[in-house]
């Protein structure tokens, strides 16, 4: 989705998710937790390189949205709205075309993407679910919502049922659900994590909601809780930080117009993704950026401080940490996190450090070299800065 839309939503909203969640909290996890690159990297099973056929419409894009279907990998350029489709097995580009506009099958902004079989579904900001085939051809509307005020992000479960993760409407007369479950015909079956009137949820990060099986997990930008729904059962985990934002503090900042004051508070969660047993996300404490890995089985977070591992390639753990820190996550699916990493960063981190690579990183390096070889003809005609800026698509698999 357009990331500046998220920023505007955050700046135009009064804060905050489920202020009354204390009675629902089942677990508490202290952040920043232990700053331990070795332990963090140990939770990463593999980092694979998607050997895709390069092409101009995504190679130099900073923000891409990715959706996996049964056999295909779809990419949507968030700025130009150019849709591409690749075969997941061979990496061959199948089709690509712009879908920016106001005509049939065209969009200007979108909220989320999901697949049904090999059909791509894009939920746009007008409440339409548009369908495309593997040739990127528009094949019609799956559904059209008449009221989209609280239906912000649409998530599809493996069962075929759905969930809406919403920005609630502060003008509504009653409470607004942060998460609404729906059946296969999009009828609301239950509401969860109600937000008091005149408060609003702030969706932060590139993909703060993700599904593993039939469990949905989500965070909200300034709210220090992790919300989970599985089969209608709610679970709330509170992240303990030194200086959390509160609705009162947020309302004061918005009323005064001092938006920068919001960044004086801890939390600011973004980029959630994960597997059955782990969740990875970013957050801030003071002026420091962290990445955290939560192990649900131990109810414990292991963190790494972004500034501590910068340009440190002396061990396999630090190389794994650097690859993750240099990546921009775009999608969580199949128990993996899909991410973009610039070619210059990838080459700098991996090449020339063969003596410290462990088995998983040796495999990563082999895949990276195969990717470069496949696209050598394409890359030879690029300027050096273009080769540096080209995207490498990573699949980060967490241990389970």
Short mmCIF file of the C-alpha atoms (twelve columns), coordinates in Angstrom:
data_MODEL
# 
_entry.id   MODEL 
# 
loop_
_atom_site.group_PDB 
_atom_site.id 
_atom_site.type_symbol 
_atom_site.label_atom_id 
_atom_site.label_alt_id 
_atom_site.label_comp_id 
_atom_site.label_asym_id 
_atom_site.label_seq_id 
_atom_site.Cartn_x 
_atom_site.Cartn_y 
_atom_site.Cartn_z 
_atom_site.pdbx_PDB_model_num 
ATOM 1   C CA . UNK A 1   0.000   0.000   0.000   1 
ATOM 2   C CA . UNK A 2   1.066   3.616   -0.290  1 
ATOM 3   C CA . UNK A 3   3.287   4.191   2.734   1 
ATOM 4   C CA . UNK A 4   2.637   7.923   2.841   1 
ATOM 5   C CA . UNK A 5   -1.010  7.032   3.413   1 
ATOM 6   C CA . UNK A 6   0.053   5.289   6.622   1 
ATOM 7   C CA . UNK A 7   1.941   8.377   7.725   1 
ATOM 8   C CA . UNK A 8   -1.071  10.593  7.052   1 
ATOM 9   C CA . UNK A 9   -3.326  8.186   8.940   1 
ATOM 10  C CA . UNK A 10  -0.972  8.333   11.895  1 
ATOM 11  C CA . UNK A 11  -0.816  12.120  11.864  1 
ATOM 12  C CA . UNK A 12  -4.522  12.693  11.419  1 
ATOM 13  C CA . UNK A 13  -5.675  10.293  14.103  1 
ATOM 14  C CA . UNK A 14  -6.132  10.416  17.802  1 
ATOM 15  C CA . UNK A 15  -4.289  7.575   19.449  1 
ATOM 16  C CA . UNK A 16  -4.446  4.541   20.411  1 
ATOM 17  C CA . UNK A 17  -5.349  0.910   20.370  1 
ATOM 18  C CA . UNK A 18  -7.262  -0.834  23.081  1 
ATOM 19  C CA . UNK A 19  -6.619  1.432   26.039  1 
ATOM 20  C CA . UNK A 20  -8.733  -0.888  28.182  1 
ATOM 21  C CA . UNK A 21  -6.766  -4.052  27.426  1 
ATOM 22  C CA . UNK A 22  -5.179  -4.468  30.865  1 
ATOM 23  C CA . UNK A 23  -7.890  -6.869  31.962  1 
ATOM 24  C CA . UNK A 24  -7.333  -8.920  28.805  1 
ATOM 25  C CA . UNK A 25  -3.542  -9.125  28.935  1 
ATOM 26  C CA . UNK A 26  -2.439  -12.746 29.213  1 
ATOM 27  C CA . UNK A 27  1.343   -12.246 28.961  1 
ATOM 28  C CA . UNK A 28  3.905   -9.500  29.349  1 
ATOM 29  C CA . UNK A 29  7.243   -9.315  27.552  1 
ATOM 30  C CA . UNK A 30  9.892   -6.821  28.508  1 
ATOM 31  C CA . UNK A 31  11.527  -4.771  25.763  1 
ATOM 32  C CA . UNK A 32  14.201  -4.082  24.645  1 
ATOM 33  C CA . UNK A 33  14.972  -7.432  26.244  1 
ATOM 34  C CA . UNK A 34  18.387  -8.992  25.868  1 
ATOM 35  C CA . UNK A 35  20.555  -7.402  23.183  1 
ATOM 36  C CA . UNK A 36  22.045  -10.587 21.792  1 
ATOM 37  C CA . UNK A 37  22.925  -10.922 18.117  1 
ATOM 38  C CA . UNK A 38  23.958  -14.564 18.513  1 
ATOM 39  C CA . UNK A 39  20.619  -15.582 20.023  1 
ATOM 40  C CA . UNK A 40  18.704  -13.500 17.482  1 
ATOM 41  C CA . UNK A 41  20.500  -15.053 14.506  1 
ATOM 42  C CA . UNK A 42  20.082  -18.550 15.957  1 
ATOM 43  C CA . UNK A 43  16.328  -18.231 15.374  1 
ATOM 44  C CA . UNK A 44  16.850  -17.812 11.617  1 
ATOM 45  C CA . UNK A 45  16.822  -21.139 9.809   1 
ATOM 46  C CA . UNK A 46  17.715  -19.850 6.363   1 
ATOM 47  C CA . UNK A 47  17.953  -16.776 4.136   1 
ATOM 48  C CA . UNK A 48  17.135  -17.714 0.552   1 
ATOM 49  C CA . UNK A 49  17.519  -15.620 -2.596  1 
ATOM 50  C CA . UNK A 50  14.537  -15.648 -4.943  1 
ATOM 51  C CA . UNK A 51  16.103  -16.272 -8.358  1 
ATOM 52  C CA . UNK A 52  13.720  -14.008 -10.264 1 
ATOM 53  C CA . UNK A 53  14.159  -12.663 -13.753 1 
ATOM 54  C CA . UNK A 54  15.054  -8.979  -13.350 1 
ATOM 55  C CA . UNK A 55  12.998  -6.293  -15.031 1 
ATOM 56  C CA . UNK A 56  12.844  -2.513  -14.830 1 
ATOM 57  C CA . UNK A 57  9.472   -2.186  -13.190 1 
ATOM 58  C CA . UNK A 58  10.571  -3.554  -9.826  1 
ATOM 59  C CA . UNK A 59  14.374  -3.668  -9.878  1 
ATOM 60  C CA . UNK A 60  14.844  -0.120  -8.607  1 
ATOM 61  C CA . UNK A 61  11.689  0.324   -6.555  1 
ATOM 62  C CA . UNK A 62  12.165  1.143   -2.869  1 
ATOM 63  C CA . UNK A 63  8.821   -0.241  -1.708  1 
ATOM 64  C CA . UNK A 64  7.153   -3.308  -3.167  1 
ATOM 65  C CA . UNK A 65  4.172   -5.281  -1.990  1 
ATOM 66  C CA . UNK A 66  4.426   -9.031  -2.509  1 
ATOM 67  C CA . UNK A 67  1.696   -11.654 -2.617  1 
ATOM 68  C CA . UNK A 68  2.185   -15.401 -3.030  1 
ATOM 69  C CA . UNK A 69  -0.346  -17.611 -4.787  1 
ATOM 70  C CA . UNK A 70  -0.214  -21.381 -5.194  1 
ATOM 71  C CA . UNK A 71  2.263   -21.205 -8.073  1 
ATOM 72  C CA . UNK A 72  3.024   -17.541 -8.623  1 
ATOM 73  C CA . UNK A 73  4.658   -14.564 -6.949  1 
ATOM 74  C CA . UNK A 74  2.958   -11.225 -7.566  1 
ATOM 75  C CA . UNK A 75  4.681   -7.875  -7.049  1 
ATOM 76  C CA . UNK A 76  3.045   -4.466  -6.984  1 
ATOM 77  C CA . UNK A 77  5.116   -1.285  -7.159  1 
ATOM 78  C CA . UNK A 78  3.569   0.898   -4.465  1 
ATOM 79  C CA . UNK A 79  4.343   4.173   -6.248  1 
ATOM 80  C CA . UNK A 80  3.685   3.448   -9.937  1 
ATOM 81  C CA . UNK A 81  1.115   0.695   -9.346  1 
ATOM 82  C CA . UNK A 82  2.849   -1.605  -11.806 1 
ATOM 83  C CA . UNK A 83  1.824   -5.234  -11.331 1 
ATOM 84  C CA . UNK A 84  4.183   -8.115  -12.185 1 
ATOM 85  C CA . UNK A 85  3.801   -11.876 -11.925 1 
ATOM 86  C CA . UNK A 86  6.553   -14.510 -11.685 1 
ATOM 87  C CA . UNK A 87  6.553   -18.285 -11.619 1 
ATOM 88  C CA . UNK A 88  7.502   -19.328 -8.060  1 
ATOM 89  C CA . UNK A 89  9.402   -22.407 -9.195  1 
ATOM 90  C CA . UNK A 90  11.434  -21.044 -12.102 1 
ATOM 91  C CA . UNK A 91  11.514  -17.310 -11.325 1 
ATOM 92  C CA . UNK A 92  10.451  -16.583 -14.913 1 
ATOM 93  C CA . UNK A 93  8.488   -13.407 -15.439 1 
ATOM 94  C CA . UNK A 94  5.030   -14.305 -16.715 1 
ATOM 95  C CA . UNK A 95  3.487   -10.876 -17.187 1 
ATOM 96  C CA . UNK A 96  3.496   -7.267  -16.095 1 
ATOM 97  C CA . UNK A 97  1.506   -4.104  -16.682 1 
ATOM 98  C CA . UNK A 98  0.533   -0.818  -15.020 1 
ATOM 99  C CA . UNK A 99  -2.812  -0.785  -13.202 1 
ATOM 100 C CA . UNK A 100 -2.700  2.860   -12.085 1 
ATOM 101 C CA . UNK A 101 -5.840  4.807   -12.912 1 
ATOM 102 C CA . UNK A 102 -9.584  5.009   -12.470 1 
ATOM 103 C CA . UNK A 103 -10.786 2.587   -15.113 1 
ATOM 104 C CA . UNK A 104 -11.912 -1.033  -14.727 1 
ATOM 105 C CA . UNK A 105 -9.261  -3.010  -12.897 1 
ATOM 106 C CA . UNK A 106 -7.234  0.129   -12.144 1 
ATOM 107 C CA . UNK A 107 -6.363  1.541   -8.731  1 
ATOM 108 C CA . UNK A 108 -4.704  4.598   -7.205  1 
ATOM 109 C CA . UNK A 109 -4.209  3.235   -3.696  1 
ATOM 110 C CA . UNK A 110 -4.771  -0.107  -2.073  1 
ATOM 111 C CA . UNK A 111 -5.086  -1.528  1.418   1 
ATOM 112 C CA . UNK A 112 -3.996  -5.156  1.098   1 
ATOM 113 C CA . UNK A 113 -3.518  -8.120  -1.236  1 
ATOM 114 C CA . UNK A 114 -4.246  -11.829 -0.918  1 
ATOM 115 C CA . UNK A 115 -4.646  -14.806 -3.226  1 
ATOM 116 C CA . UNK A 116 -7.281  -17.442 -3.875  1 
ATOM 117 C CA . UNK A 117 -5.574  -20.322 -5.653  1 
ATOM 118 C CA . UNK A 118 -3.554  -18.575 -8.355  1 
ATOM 119 C CA . UNK A 119 -5.861  -15.566 -8.547  1 
ATOM 120 C CA . UNK A 120 -4.549  -12.313 -7.091  1 
ATOM 121 C CA . UNK A 121 -7.017  -10.179 -5.143  1 
ATOM 122 C CA . UNK A 122 -6.299  -6.502  -4.455  1 
ATOM 123 C CA . UNK A 123 -8.437  -4.721  -1.870  1 
ATOM 124 C CA . UNK A 124 -8.418  -1.073  -2.935  1 
ATOM 125 C CA . UNK A 125 -9.188  2.076   -0.963  1 
ATOM 126 C CA . UNK A 126 -12.672 2.336   -2.510  1 
ATOM 127 C CA . UNK A 127 -13.832 -0.927  -0.984  1 
ATOM 128 C CA . UNK A 128 -13.443 -3.084  -4.100  1 
ATOM 129 C CA . UNK A 129 -11.766 -6.481  -4.199  1 
ATOM 130 C CA . UNK A 130 -10.324 -6.696  -7.705  1 
ATOM 131 C CA . UNK A 131 -9.176  -10.004 -9.229  1 
ATOM 132 C CA . UNK A 132 -6.275  -10.631 -11.625 1 
ATOM 133 C CA . UNK A 133 -4.963  -13.771 -13.314 1 
ATOM 134 C CA . UNK A 134 -1.327  -14.853 -13.762 1 
ATOM 135 C CA . UNK A 135 -1.178  -12.735 -16.939 1 
ATOM 136 C CA . UNK A 136 -1.985  -9.699  -14.761 1 
ATOM 137 C CA . UNK A 137 -5.288  -9.441  -16.603 1 
ATOM 138 C CA . UNK A 138 -8.237  -7.986  -14.686 1 
ATOM 139 C CA . UNK A 139 -10.960 -10.624 -14.470 1 
ATOM 140 C CA . UNK A 140 -13.570 -8.815  -12.385 1 
ATOM 141 C CA . UNK A 141 -14.636 -7.841  -8.884  1 
ATOM 142 C CA . UNK A 142 -14.826 -10.441 -6.161  1 
ATOM 143 C CA . UNK A 143 -16.732 -8.092  -3.858  1 
ATOM 144 C CA . UNK A 144 -17.608 -4.446  -3.290  1 
ATOM 145 C CA . UNK A 145 -18.164 -3.001  0.187   1 
ATOM 146 C CA . UNK A 146 -20.632 -0.165  0.648   1 
ATOM 147 C CA . UNK A 147 -19.088 0.897   3.980   1 
ATOM 148 C CA . UNK A 148 -15.302 0.859   4.271   1 
ATOM 149 C CA . UNK A 149 -14.892 3.299   7.182   1 
ATOM 150 C CA . UNK A 150 -13.655 0.606   9.552   1 
ATOM 151 C CA . UNK A 151 -12.488 -2.027  7.074   1 
ATOM 152 C CA . UNK A 152 -8.904  -0.985  6.592   1 
ATOM 153 C CA . UNK A 153 -6.934  -4.136  5.898   1 
ATOM 154 C CA . UNK A 154 -8.429  -7.387  4.659   1 
ATOM 155 C CA . UNK A 155 -6.694  -10.648 5.598   1 
ATOM 156 C CA . UNK A 156 -7.588  -14.098 4.248   1 
ATOM 157 C CA . UNK A 157 -7.142  -17.230 6.363   1 
ATOM 158 C CA . UNK A 158 -6.200  -20.614 4.932   1 
ATOM 159 C CA . UNK A 159 -9.754  -21.742 5.742   1 
ATOM 160 C CA . UNK A 160 -11.147 -19.190 3.287   1 
ATOM 161 C CA . UNK A 161 -12.584 -16.981 6.012   1 
ATOM 162 C CA . UNK A 162 -11.466 -13.375 6.472   1 
ATOM 163 C CA . UNK A 163 -10.471 -10.766 9.013   1 
ATOM 164 C CA . UNK A 164 -10.577 -6.985  8.870   1 
ATOM 165 C CA . UNK A 165 -7.880  -5.104  10.760  1 
ATOM 166 C CA . UNK A 166 -9.367  -1.658  11.044  1 
ATOM 167 C CA . UNK A 167 -8.704  1.970   11.687  1 
ATOM 168 C CA . UNK A 168 -11.759 2.770   13.784  1 
ATOM 169 C CA . UNK A 169 -14.002 5.746   13.139  1 
ATOM 170 C CA . UNK A 170 -13.776 8.371   15.927  1 
ATOM 171 C CA . UNK A 171 -17.206 9.755   14.961  1 
ATOM 172 C CA . UNK A 172 -18.984 6.456   15.521  1 
ATOM 173 C CA . UNK A 173 -21.538 6.321   18.310  1 
ATOM 174 C CA . UNK A 174 -20.399 2.983   19.688  1 
ATOM 175 C CA . UNK A 175 -17.180 1.098   20.176  1 
ATOM 176 C CA . UNK A 176 -15.213 0.068   17.130  1 
ATOM 177 C CA . UNK A 177 -13.561 -3.291  16.752  1 
ATOM 178 C CA . UNK A 178 -9.856  -3.408  16.067  1 
ATOM 179 C CA . UNK A 179 -10.310 -6.810  14.429  1 
ATOM 180 C CA . UNK A 180 -13.470 -8.196  12.861  1 
ATOM 181 C CA . UNK A 181 -13.742 -11.799 11.709  1 
ATOM 182 C CA . UNK A 182 -15.854 -12.564 8.655   1 
ATOM 183 C CA . UNK A 183 -17.087 -15.621 6.799   1 
ATOM 184 C CA . UNK A 184 -16.380 -16.527 3.176   1 
ATOM 185 C CA . UNK A 185 -19.125 -14.143 2.016   1 
ATOM 186 C CA . UNK A 186 -17.572 -11.290 4.048   1 
ATOM 187 C CA . UNK A 187 -20.343 -11.237 6.647   1 
ATOM 188 C CA . UNK A 188 -19.017 -10.146 10.056  1 
ATOM 189 C CA . UNK A 189 -19.169 -13.057 12.487  1 
ATOM 190 C CA . UNK A 190 -17.445 -11.539 15.534  1 
ATOM 191 C CA . UNK A 191 -15.755 -8.365  16.775  1 
ATOM 192 C CA . UNK A 192 -12.624 -8.236  18.882  1 
ATOM 193 C CA . UNK A 193 -10.593 -5.725  20.894  1 
ATOM 194 C CA . UNK A 194 -13.123 -2.928  20.993  1 
ATOM 195 C CA . UNK A 195 -11.723 0.579   21.086  1 
ATOM 196 C CA . UNK A 196 -13.480 3.294   23.146  1 
ATOM 197 C CA . UNK A 197 -15.205 6.096   21.276  1 
ATOM 198 C CA . UNK A 198 -12.958 8.933   20.020  1 
ATOM 199 C CA . UNK A 199 -9.871  6.740   19.977  1 
ATOM 200 C CA . UNK A 200 -8.395  5.422   16.803  1 
ATOM 201 C CA . UNK A 201 -5.980  2.728   15.794  1 
ATOM 202 C CA . UNK A 202 -2.822  3.655   13.957  1 
ATOM 203 C CA . UNK A 203 -1.628  1.060   11.488  1 
ATOM 204 C CA . UNK A 204 2.154   1.336   11.274  1 
ATOM 205 C CA . UNK A 205 4.841   -0.283  9.199   1 
ATOM 206 C CA . UNK A 206 4.737   -2.071  5.894   1 
ATOM 207 C CA . UNK A 207 2.873   -5.191  6.980   1 
ATOM 208 C CA . UNK A 208 1.958   -5.185  10.686  1 
ATOM 209 C CA . UNK A 209 -0.652  -7.956  10.295  1 
ATOM 210 C CA . UNK A 210 0.160   -11.528 9.408   1 
ATOM 211 C CA . UNK A 211 -1.502  -14.931 9.427   1 
ATOM 212 C CA . UNK A 212 0.054   -18.303 10.163  1 
ATOM 213 C CA . UNK A 213 -2.520  -21.025 9.594   1 
ATOM 214 C CA . UNK A 214 -5.675  -19.638 11.163  1 
ATOM 215 C CA . UNK A 215 -3.921  -17.387 13.681  1 
ATOM 216 C CA . UNK A 216 -3.875  -13.669 12.994  1 
ATOM 217 C CA . UNK A 217 -1.398  -11.441 14.811  1 
ATOM 218 C CA . UNK A 218 -1.105  -7.681  14.608  1 
ATOM 219 C CA . UNK A 219 0.502   -4.695  16.287  1 
ATOM 220 C CA . UNK A 220 -0.422  -1.015  16.140  1 
ATOM 221 C CA . UNK A 221 2.060   1.776   15.790  1 
ATOM 222 C CA . UNK A 222 1.956   3.504   19.185  1 
ATOM 223 C CA . UNK A 223 0.211   0.759   21.131  1 
ATOM 224 C CA . UNK A 224 2.399   -1.600  23.160  1 
ATOM 225 C CA . UNK A 225 0.363   -4.763  22.667  1 
ATOM 226 C CA . UNK A 226 0.406   -7.751  20.377  1 
ATOM 227 C CA . UNK A 227 -3.107  -8.908  19.482  1 
ATOM 228 C CA . UNK A 228 -3.794  -12.472 18.396  1 
ATOM 229 C CA . UNK A 229 -6.983  -14.207 17.236  1 
ATOM 230 C CA . UNK A 230 -7.252  -17.940 16.672  1 
ATOM 231 C CA . UNK A 231 -10.642 -19.530 16.132  1 
ATOM 232 C CA . UNK A 232 -12.286 -16.569 17.822  1 
ATOM 233 C CA . UNK A 233 -10.095 -16.870 20.928  1 
ATOM 234 C CA . UNK A 234 -8.390  -13.614 21.881  1 
ATOM 235 C CA . UNK A 235 -4.923  -13.235 23.329  1 
ATOM 236 C CA . UNK A 236 -3.199  -9.977  24.266  1 
ATOM 237 C CA . UNK A 237 0.506   -9.721  25.005  1 
ATOM 238 C CA . UNK A 238 1.774   -6.476  26.484  1 
ATOM 239 C CA . UNK A 239 5.235   -5.231  25.543  1 
ATOM 240 C CA . UNK A 240 6.764   -3.495  28.561  1 
ATOM 241 C CA . UNK A 241 8.737   -0.364  27.618  1 
ATOM 242 C CA . UNK A 242 10.156  2.413   29.832  1 
ATOM 243 C CA . UNK A 243 8.131   5.331   28.452  1 
ATOM 244 C CA . UNK A 244 4.977   4.149   26.671  1 
ATOM 245 C CA . UNK A 245 2.546   6.466   24.955  1 
ATOM 246 C CA . UNK A 246 -0.953  6.794   26.428  1 
ATOM 247 C CA . UNK A 247 -4.172  8.065   24.816  1 
ATOM 248 C CA . UNK A 248 -3.976  11.132  27.039  1 
ATOM 249 C CA . UNK A 249 -0.450  11.973  25.901  1 
ATOM 250 C CA . UNK A 250 -1.357  11.331  22.292  1 
ATOM 251 C CA . UNK A 251 -4.481  13.480  22.437  1 
ATOM 252 C CA . UNK A 252 -2.425  16.288  23.973  1 
ATOM 253 C CA . UNK A 253 0.099   16.099  21.137  1 
ATOM 254 C CA . UNK A 254 -2.583  16.084  18.460  1 
ATOM 255 C CA . UNK A 255 -4.494  18.933  20.103  1 
ATOM 256 C CA . UNK A 256 -1.361  21.088  20.243  1 
ATOM 257 C CA . UNK A 257 -0.287  20.139  16.755  1 
ATOM 258 C CA . UNK A 258 3.062   18.940  18.101  1 
ATOM 259 C CA . UNK A 259 3.235   15.693  16.144  1 
ATOM 260 C CA . UNK A 260 6.966   15.345  16.738  1 
ATOM 261 C CA . UNK A 261 6.260   14.897  20.456  1 
ATOM 262 C CA . UNK A 262 4.763   11.476  19.681  1 
ATOM 263 C CA . UNK A 263 8.234   10.242  18.790  1 
ATOM 264 C CA . UNK A 264 9.486   10.964  22.302  1 
ATOM 265 C CA . UNK A 265 7.665   7.874   23.501  1 
ATOM 266 C CA . UNK A 266 8.769   4.263   23.276  1 
ATOM 267 C CA . UNK A 267 7.283   1.545   21.147  1 
ATOM 268 C CA . UNK A 268 6.423   2.729   17.635  1 
ATOM 269 C CA . UNK A 269 6.072   -0.819  16.350  1 
ATOM 270 C CA . UNK A 270 6.470   -1.666  12.690  1 
ATOM 271 C CA . UNK A 271 7.106   -4.485  10.238  1 
ATOM 272 C CA . UNK A 272 5.557   -7.442  12.002  1 
ATOM 273 C CA . UNK A 273 5.989   -10.859 10.455  1 
ATOM 274 C CA . UNK A 274 6.702   -14.358 11.545  1 
ATOM 275 C CA . UNK A 275 6.112   -18.069 11.703  1 
ATOM 276 C CA . UNK A 276 4.232   -20.423 13.989  1 
ATOM 277 C CA . UNK A 277 6.604   -19.941 16.930  1 
ATOM 278 C CA . UNK A 278 8.357   -16.655 16.208  1 
ATOM 279 C CA . UNK A 279 7.493   -13.066 15.430  1 
ATOM 280 C CA . UNK A 280 9.987   -10.498 14.182  1 
ATOM 281 C CA . UNK A 281 9.367   -6.757  14.360  1 
ATOM 282 C CA . UNK A 282 11.029  -3.381  14.778  1 
ATOM 283 C CA . UNK A 283 10.543  -0.813  17.510  1 
ATOM 284 C CA . UNK A 284 12.161  2.204   19.170  1 
ATOM 285 C CA . UNK A 285 13.345  2.843   22.714  1 
ATOM 286 C CA . UNK A 286 14.459  6.438   23.204  1 
ATOM 287 C CA . UNK A 287 16.437  7.327   20.103  1 
ATOM 288 C CA . UNK A 288 17.571  3.755   19.408  1 
ATOM 289 C CA . UNK A 289 16.145  1.371   16.838  1 
ATOM 290 C CA . UNK A 290 15.807  -2.320  17.663  1 
ATOM 291 C CA . UNK A 291 14.745  -5.494  15.946  1 
ATOM 292 C CA . UNK A 292 13.141  -8.109  18.161  1 
ATOM 293 C CA . UNK A 293 12.372  -11.795 17.838  1 
ATOM 294 C CA . UNK A 294 9.623   -13.104 20.112  1 
ATOM 295 C CA . UNK A 295 9.523   -16.814 20.901  1 
ATOM 296 C CA . UNK A 296 5.898   -17.621 21.752  1 
ATOM 297 C CA . UNK A 297 6.863   -20.860 23.465  1 
ATOM 298 C CA . UNK A 298 9.133   -19.087 25.949  1 
ATOM 299 C CA . UNK A 299 7.212   -15.805 25.930  1 
ATOM 300 C CA . UNK A 300 10.548  -14.044 25.580  1 
ATOM 301 C CA . UNK A 301 11.984  -11.402 23.277  1 
ATOM 302 C CA . UNK A 302 15.542  -11.391 22.003  1 
ATOM 303 C CA . UNK A 303 16.592  -8.062  20.545  1 
ATOM 304 C CA . UNK A 304 19.420  -6.591  18.570  1 
ATOM 305 C CA . UNK A 305 20.368  -2.939  18.584  1 
ATOM 306 C CA . UNK A 306 20.587  -1.688  15.031  1 
ATOM 307 C CA . UNK A 307 23.611  0.546   15.623  1 
ATOM 308 C CA . UNK A 308 25.590  -2.247  17.351  1 
ATOM 309 C CA . UNK A 309 25.826  -4.566  14.346  1 
ATOM 310 C CA . UNK A 310 26.446  -1.992  11.656  1 
ATOM 311 C CA . UNK A 311 29.207  -3.161  9.277   1 
ATOM 312 C CA . UNK A 312 30.239  -5.999  11.575  1 
ATOM 313 C CA . UNK A 313 30.959  -9.156  9.574   1 
ATOM 314 C CA . UNK A 314 33.205  -11.038 11.983  1 
ATOM 315 C CA . UNK A 315 30.808  -13.905 12.644  1 
ATOM 316 C CA . UNK A 316 27.973  -15.741 10.926  1 
ATOM 317 C CA . UNK A 317 25.547  -14.322 13.506  1 
ATOM 318 C CA . UNK A 318 26.521  -10.755 12.678  1 
ATOM 319 C CA . UNK A 319 26.243  -11.427 8.961   1 
ATOM 320 C CA . UNK A 320 22.710  -12.786 9.472   1 
ATOM 321 C CA . UNK A 321 21.881  -9.737  11.599  1 
ATOM 322 C CA . UNK A 322 23.205  -7.356  8.952   1 
ATOM 323 C CA . UNK A 323 21.257  -9.031  6.162   1 
ATOM 324 C CA . UNK A 324 18.054  -8.687  8.181   1 
ATOM 325 C CA . UNK A 325 18.772  -5.103  9.206   1 
ATOM 326 C CA . UNK A 326 19.523  -4.076  5.637   1 
ATOM 327 C CA . UNK A 327 16.297  -5.664  4.380   1 
ATOM 328 C CA . UNK A 328 12.898  -4.076  3.921   1 
ATOM 329 C CA . UNK A 329 10.240  -6.695  4.789   1 
ATOM 330 C CA . UNK A 330 7.343   -6.730  2.362   1 
ATOM 331 C CA . UNK A 331 5.287   -9.809  3.232   1 
ATOM 332 C CA . UNK A 332 4.963   -12.620 5.742   1 
ATOM 333 C CA . UNK A 333 3.740   -15.894 4.233   1 
ATOM 334 C CA . UNK A 334 4.395   -19.634 4.455   1 
ATOM 335 C CA . UNK A 335 6.159   -19.123 7.787   1 
ATOM 336 C CA . UNK A 336 8.702   -16.879 6.040   1 
ATOM 337 C CA . UNK A 337 9.363   -13.168 5.761   1 
ATOM 338 C CA . UNK A 338 9.890   -11.841 2.232   1 
ATOM 339 C CA . UNK A 339 12.112  -8.781  2.023   1 
ATOM 340 C CA . UNK A 340 14.049  -6.483  -0.305  1 
ATOM 341 C CA . UNK A 341 17.792  -5.978  0.066   1 
ATOM 342 C CA . UNK A 342 19.857  -3.692  -2.143  1 
ATOM 343 C CA . UNK A 343 22.473  -5.456  -4.264  1 
ATOM 344 C CA . UNK A 344 25.248  -3.223  -2.899  1 
ATOM 345 C CA . UNK A 345 24.387  -4.185  0.688   1 
ATOM 346 C CA . UNK A 346 24.034  -7.862  -0.094  1 
ATOM 347 C CA . UNK A 347 27.363  -8.030  -1.910  1 
ATOM 348 C CA . UNK A 348 29.170  -6.096  0.809   1 
ATOM 349 C CA . UNK A 349 27.835  -8.338  3.562   1 
ATOM 350 C CA . UNK A 350 28.308  -11.731 1.889   1 
ATOM 351 C CA . UNK A 351 31.243  -11.456 -0.506  1 
ATOM 352 C CA . UNK A 352 34.744  -11.664 0.949   1 
ATOM 353 C CA . UNK A 353 33.733  -13.323 4.217   1 
ATOM 354 C CA . UNK A 354 33.761  -16.969 3.184   1 
ATOM 355 C CA . UNK A 355 35.814  -17.967 6.219   1 
ATOM 356 C CA . UNK A 356 33.018  -17.091 8.674   1 
ATOM 357 C CA . UNK A 357 29.997  -18.296 6.677   1 
ATOM 358 C CA . UNK A 358 28.071  -21.163 8.227   1 
ATOM 359 C CA . UNK A 359 26.159  -23.771 6.189   1 
ATOM 360 C CA . UNK A 360 22.980  -21.686 5.819   1 
ATOM 361 C CA . UNK A 361 24.955  -18.622 4.635   1 
ATOM 362 C CA . UNK A 362 27.021  -20.694 2.220   1 
ATOM 363 C CA . UNK A 363 23.723  -21.754 0.655   1 
ATOM 364 C CA . UNK A 364 22.597  -18.112 0.598   1 
ATOM 365 C CA . UNK A 365 25.811  -17.104 -1.159  1 
ATOM 366 C CA . UNK A 366 25.420  -19.875 -3.756  1 
ATOM 367 C CA . UNK A 367 21.860  -18.729 -4.488  1 
ATOM 368 C CA . UNK A 368 22.974  -15.104 -4.711  1 
ATOM 369 C CA . UNK A 369 25.673  -15.943 -7.258  1 
ATOM 370 C CA . UNK A 370 23.146  -17.949 -9.303  1 
ATOM 371 C CA . UNK A 371 20.831  -14.911 -9.240  1 
ATOM 372 C CA . UNK A 372 23.630  -12.644 -10.504 1 
ATOM 373 C CA . UNK A 373 24.561  -15.144 -13.213 1 
ATOM 374 C CA . UNK A 374 20.986  -15.453 -14.374 1 
ATOM 375 C CA . UNK A 375 20.666  -11.679 -14.715 1 
ATOM 376 C CA . UNK A 376 24.203  -10.927 -15.909 1 
ATOM 377 C CA . UNK A 377 23.035  -9.957  -19.399 1 
ATOM 378 C CA . UNK A 378 20.508  -7.541  -17.951 1 
ATOM 379 C CA . UNK A 379 22.894  -6.064  -15.393 1 
ATOM 380 C CA . UNK A 380 25.836  -5.505  -17.761 1 
ATOM 381 C CA . UNK A 381 23.954  -2.676  -19.456 1 
ATOM 382 C CA . UNK A 382 23.248  -0.901  -16.172 1 
ATOM 383 C CA . UNK A 383 25.192  1.994   -14.765 1 
ATOM 384 C CA . UNK A 384 27.221  1.074   -11.627 1 
ATOM 385 C CA . UNK A 385 24.829  2.960   -9.354  1 
ATOM 386 C CA . UNK A 386 21.914  1.083   -10.895 1 
ATOM 387 C CA . UNK A 387 23.578  -2.270  -10.291 1 
ATOM 388 C CA . UNK A 388 24.170  -1.217  -6.685  1 
ATOM 389 C CA . UNK A 389 20.558  -0.175  -6.231  1 
ATOM 390 C CA . UNK A 390 19.017  -3.285  -7.796  1 
ATOM 391 C CA . UNK A 391 16.828  -5.273  -5.423  1 
ATOM 392 C CA . UNK A 392 17.543  -8.779  -4.218  1 
ATOM 393 C CA . UNK A 393 14.391  -10.557 -3.026  1 
ATOM 394 C CA . UNK A 394 15.014  -12.561 0.148   1 
ATOM 395 C CA . UNK A 395 12.982  -15.251 1.868   1 
ATOM 396 C CA . UNK A 396 13.837  -15.338 5.582   1 
ATOM 397 C CA . UNK A 397 12.685  -18.594 7.183   1 
ATOM 398 C CA . UNK A 398 12.415  -18.641 10.968  1 
ATOM 399 C CA . UNK A 399 12.934  -21.816 12.973  1 
ATOM 400 C CA . UNK A 400 9.895   -23.668 14.254  1 
# 
